[in-house]
């Protein structure tokens, strides 16, 4: 079967954006999506919902729909996610934990114009089965390296890579369903070319590797984009 997503330079999403200034810096460097982290059980980059809403509004005012804003939410009910989205108003919901299928269907019906991206934490071969089961219910998948089974859930921002051979299998299955795939987890200038070659994702998602002292670093941003393979 021909590849429904032929090789191209992936889109880049810079996560853990903390201010409108960081958003502008990421966009100027080449990012086409921004991650805005709401309350999480662990991990970096959490900001309050008022700040998320302000950043999302500023980006929309300056760039229209050319830049996507992702609300990272750990809510596990459709009602909770819908309530949060109504306060934050991002273009996209990044669901970092599991929601039952019925909750995802309710979410899709309630927010028809909002993109749903389901995070799959790649912890082993079984992750591929879980990813392809949920793929028909969402708009895209995002593969990360958290551990939802940990005593304190890890739902992203670990800085770890995972097994890209599993990611590649998920990507192939997602392509047959017409679902794009984002790759996250420990990506940096030194490994991004290998990651793209191994998985061939439509998007890349990173946070800590382009920061210094917790702040977005222009030089690290430039280094990452310079290392990104061309189309």
Secondary structure, 3 states (H helix, E strand, C coil): CCCCCCCCCCEEEECCCCCHHHHHHHHHHCCCEEEEECCCCCCCCECCHHHHHHHHHHHHHHHHHHCEEEEEECCCCHHHHHHHHHHHCCCEEEECCCCCHHHHHHHHHHCCCCEEEEEEECCCCHHHHHHHHHHHHCCEEEEECCECCCCCCECCCCCCCCCHHHHHHHHHHHHHCCCEEEECCCCCCCCHHHHHHHHCCCEEEECHHHEECCEECHHHHHHHHHHCCCC
